[in-house]
Amino acid sequence: MLRRTYNRVISLAERPTAPLWLFGLAFAEASFFPIPPDALLIPMALAQPRAAFKFAAITTLGSVLGGALGYGIGYALFAKLAQPIINFYHYEAAFTAFQQKFAQYGVAVILIKGLTPIPYKIVTIAAGAAAFSFPLFMGASLITRGARFFLEAALLRKFGEPARNFIEKRLGLITGIIAAFIVAGFLVLKFA
């Protein structure tokens, strides 16, 4: 089953509509969706290593624009929209702790959290709820999200075919490691 899913994602990553899906996923993840865009960026870059930087740019643009929506949710619609999203994902304690750190550290929080597997929607919504400077937020988001996705693209472009072969030979192990990182990210978020 895992092998079929992997092969399907790789084949979808090679389709002409894949960049649109990548943009949509990056946009949604930055404001309300739980799956990070890496889930599509990585197979797309593995399927087409020469286009890895193009895919990183699409992911960055989608994530930053989605971050603007997340900021808007936090700023204008916190009580009606953001609070239910935070409650749905059980991020209440993490969000309160984050707001306190955000007030103290501001742009450094955006830069650090944007590089981690911790859901970026928490950063975007908190920035809006804290009424953080929107231009500064957008600039920091562009830097941190771009750095993350372009670093991934550079690594996948350089090690594309060997990485693909490694993943295909050890798919179960790779999936387990990715799942462990996702769980660790949520645990850090919950207890940080």
KOLGUNU-11349 format. One record per residue (C-alpha): residue number from 1; x, y, z. Coordinates in pm, 1 decimal. Example, Ala and Ser with C-alpha at 12.3 -4.5 7.8 and 13.67 -1.06 7.14 Angstrom:
{1; {1230.0; -450.0; 780.0}};
{2; {1367.0; -106.0; 714.0}};
REM end
This chain:
{1; {0.0; 0.0; 0.0}};
{2; {280.4; 241.6; 90.2}};
{3; {460.3; 162.6; -235.0}};
{4; {141.8; 226.9; -438.8}};
{5; {85.8; 559.0; -260.2}};
{6; {446.5; 663.5; -320.2}};
{7; {426.6; 571.9; -689.6}};
{8; {97.9; 762.4; -722.5}};
{9; {240.9; 1077.1; -560.5}};
{10; {547.3; 1059.3; -786.6}};
{11; {325.9; 1019.0; -1095.1}};
{12; {103.1; 1308.2; -981.6}};
{13; {414.4; 1518.1; -921.4}};
{14; {504.6; 1479.1; -1288.9}};
{15; {168.9; 1606.8; -1419.1}};
{16; {128.5; 1956.0; -1564.3}};
{17; {-120.6; 2054.5; -1291.1}};
{18; {117.9; 1962.1; -1007.3}};
{19; {253.2; 2320.1; -964.0}};
{20; {-102.9; 2447.4; -910.0}};
{21; {-161.4; 2183.0; -644.0}};
{22; {172.6; 2270.6; -484.6}};
{23; {82.5; 2640.5; -469.9}};
{24; {-261.2; 2557.9; -324.9}};
{25; {-118.0; 2324.9; -62.2}};
{26; {146.4; 2579.6; 43.2}};
{27; {-117.9; 2854.0; 60.3}};
{28; {-359.5; 2643.2; 264.9}};
{29; {-95.0; 2509.0; 505.4}};
{30; {15.5; 2859.7; 602.4}};
{31; {-331.7; 2952.9; 718.4}};
{32; {-549.9; 2652.0; 803.6}};
{33; {-448.1; 2314.4; 651.8}};
{34; {-244.8; 2057.7; 852.5}};
{35; {-31.9; 1897.8; 576.8}};
{36; {294.3; 2081.0; 498.7}};
{37; {376.4; 2158.0; 134.1}};
{38; {695.3; 1952.0; 164.5}};
{39; {469.2; 1648.3; 113.5}};
{40; {430.7; 1755.3; -249.7}};
{41; {745.8; 1964.7; -301.5}};
{42; {978.6; 1673.0; -228.4}};
{43; {825.8; 1423.2; -473.1}};
{44; {794.6; 1694.6; -738.7}};
{45; {1161.4; 1787.2; -701.9}};
{46; {1255.9; 1418.7; -706.5}};
{47; {1049.4; 1362.0; -1019.9}};
{48; {1194.1; 1669.4; -1194.6}};
{49; {1522.2; 1773.2; -1026.0}};
{50; {1594.7; 2042.4; -1286.5}};
{51; {1270.6; 2219.2; -1189.3}};
{52; {1338.1; 2202.1; -813.1}};
{53; {1406.6; 2576.5; -778.3}};
{54; {1092.6; 2661.5; -975.2}};
{55; {894.5; 2439.2; -738.2}};
{56; {1062.0; 2604.6; -437.4}};
{57; {960.1; 2947.4; -572.0}};
{58; {600.0; 2830.9; -620.1}};
{59; {595.8; 2685.8; -268.1}};
{60; {745.5; 3001.9; -119.0}};
{61; {497.6; 3228.5; -296.6}};
{62; {203.2; 3010.7; -194.0}};
{63; {322.8; 2991.5; 165.7}};
{64; {385.7; 3365.7; 199.7}};
{65; {49.2; 3456.5; 43.9}};
{66; {-120.4; 3195.3; 261.5}};
{67; {62.3; 3350.5; 554.9}};
{68; {-102.1; 3683.2; 467.8}};
{69; {-440.3; 3507.7; 491.8}};
{70; {-339.7; 3355.2; 826.1}};
{71; {-231.9; 3699.9; 944.4}};
{72; {-569.8; 3837.2; 831.9}};
{73; {-750.7; 3562.8; 1019.4}};
{74; {-558.3; 3646.1; 1335.2}};
{75; {-592.8; 4021.8; 1291.5}};
{76; {-951.4; 4068.0; 1176.0}};
{77; {-1130.0; 3745.3; 1251.4}};
{78; {-959.9; 3596.6; 1555.8}};
{79; {-1273.7; 3529.6; 1760.1}};
{80; {-1481.4; 3397.3; 1469.8}};
{81; {-1226.1; 3205.8; 1263.2}};
{82; {-888.2; 3173.4; 1430.6}};
{83; {-1003.4; 3057.5; 1772.2}};
{84; {-1203.2; 2765.2; 1625.6}};
{85; {-899.8; 2662.7; 1413.3}};
{86; {-675.4; 2674.2; 1720.1}};
{87; {-934.6; 2481.0; 1923.0}};
{88; {-980.3; 2224.7; 1644.2}};
{89; {-609.3; 2141.7; 1644.3}};
{90; {-586.6; 2167.5; 2027.5}};
{91; {-322.9; 2442.1; 2006.9}};
{92; {-467.6; 2663.1; 2284.0}};
{93; {-178.8; 2636.1; 2530.1}};
{94; {79.6; 2650.1; 2254.1}};
{95; {-86.6; 2956.5; 2106.0}};
{96; {-87.5; 3143.0; 2438.8}};
{97; {278.8; 3060.8; 2497.9}};
{98; {359.2; 3161.6; 2144.7}};
{99; {184.5; 3499.4; 2180.6}};
{100; {396.8; 3573.4; 2486.8}};
{101; {715.2; 3483.6; 2300.9}};
{102; {595.0; 3672.3; 1998.9}};
{103; {546.1; 3992.0; 2195.5}};
{104; {896.8; 3953.9; 2336.6}};
{105; {1092.2; 3834.8; 2033.1}};
{106; {882.0; 3940.1; 1730.1}};
{107; {1063.9; 3890.7; 1402.4}};
{108; {1308.3; 3633.8; 1542.7}};
{109; {1011.9; 3405.5; 1619.9}};
{110; {889.2; 3429.7; 1260.8}};
{111; {1234.1; 3354.1; 1125.2}};
{112; {1293.1; 3055.2; 1353.1}};
{113; {944.8; 2900.9; 1343.6}};
{114; {923.7; 2934.5; 965.7}};
{115; {1215.6; 2694.3; 926.1}};
{116; {1084.1; 2425.2; 1160.6}};
{117; {826.7; 2148.1; 1112.3}};
{118; {601.2; 2325.3; 1364.0}};
{119; {282.4; 2428.3; 1178.4}};
{120; {338.2; 2770.9; 1021.4}};
{121; {-30.3; 2862.0; 1061.4}};
{122; {37.3; 2918.6; 1431.9}};
{123; {294.6; 3184.6; 1340.6}};
{124; {72.4; 3354.1; 1085.4}};
{125; {-240.5; 3366.2; 1300.7}};
{126; {-45.0; 3475.9; 1607.0}};
{127; {123.9; 3755.6; 1411.7}};
{128; {-216.1; 3889.6; 1309.9}};
{129; {-368.1; 3844.6; 1655.0}};
{130; {-69.6; 4029.1; 1803.9}};
{131; {-108.3; 4304.3; 1537.1}};
{132; {258.9; 4261.8; 1449.1}};
{133; {384.9; 4490.6; 1170.8}};
{134; {241.3; 4343.4; 851.2}};
{135; {528.4; 4453.9; 620.8}};
{136; {784.5; 4316.9; 866.9}};
{137; {584.7; 3994.3; 897.5}};
{138; {570.2; 3952.3; 518.5}};
{139; {941.9; 4024.4; 479.4}};
{140; {1038.8; 3778.5; 752.1}};
{141; {801.0; 3517.6; 606.4}};
{142; {954.3; 3556.0; 262.3}};
{143; {1303.8; 3510.7; 405.1}};
{144; {1230.8; 3213.0; 628.9}};
{145; {994.1; 3024.0; 399.9}};
{146; {1215.3; 3089.5; 99.4}};
{147; {1521.9; 2968.5; 288.8}};
{148; {1347.6; 2648.6; 390.8}};
{149; {1203.8; 2558.2; 52.0}};
{150; {1507.2; 2664.0; -152.4}};
{151; {1737.7; 2466.8; 78.5}};
{152; {1520.1; 2159.6; 25.4}};
{153; {1522.5; 2223.4; -349.5}};
{154; {1899.9; 2262.8; -358.9}};
{155; {1950.9; 1936.5; -172.0}};
{156; {1697.9; 1752.6; -386.4}};
{157; {1845.2; 1894.3; -705.7}};
{158; {2197.5; 1796.4; -605.3}};
{159; {2107.5; 1454.3; -467.6}};
{160; {1786.4; 1398.9; -667.5}};
{161; {1842.7; 1064.9; -836.2}};
{162; {2049.9; 911.2; -553.2}};
{163; {1791.2; 1041.3; -302.9}};
{164; {1507.3; 896.0; -509.0}};
{165; {1684.7; 559.7; -528.1}};
{166; {1753.1; 568.1; -153.4}};
{167; {1388.9; 652.1; -76.5}};
{168; {1254.6; 385.0; -310.9}};
{169; {1477.8; 117.0; -154.8}};
{170; {1398.1; 221.2; 204.1}};
{171; {1044.5; 359.2; 173.3}};
{172; {919.2; 212.6; 502.2}};
{173; {1213.8; 350.1; 698.0}};
{174; {1186.0; 695.6; 537.6}};
{175; {811.7; 708.6; 605.5}};
{176; {872.0; 613.6; 968.8}};
{177; {1134.9; 885.9; 1010.3}};
{178; {908.8; 1149.4; 851.8}};
{179; {620.9; 1042.1; 1076.7}};
{180; {849.1; 1067.9; 1380.5}};
{181; {950.7; 1422.9; 1281.1}};
{182; {586.2; 1525.0; 1238.1}};
{183; {492.9; 1379.2; 1577.1}};
{184; {798.3; 1547.5; 1734.1}};
{185; {694.3; 1880.6; 1582.3}};
{186; {347.5; 1852.7; 1732.5}};
{187; {489.9; 1746.6; 2070.1}};
{188; {728.4; 2042.0; 2071.9}};
{189; {435.5; 2267.4; 1986.1}};
{190; {217.7; 2119.5; 2258.4}};
{191; {479.0; 2131.1; 2535.8}};
{192; {688.9; 2432.8; 2433.0}};
REM end
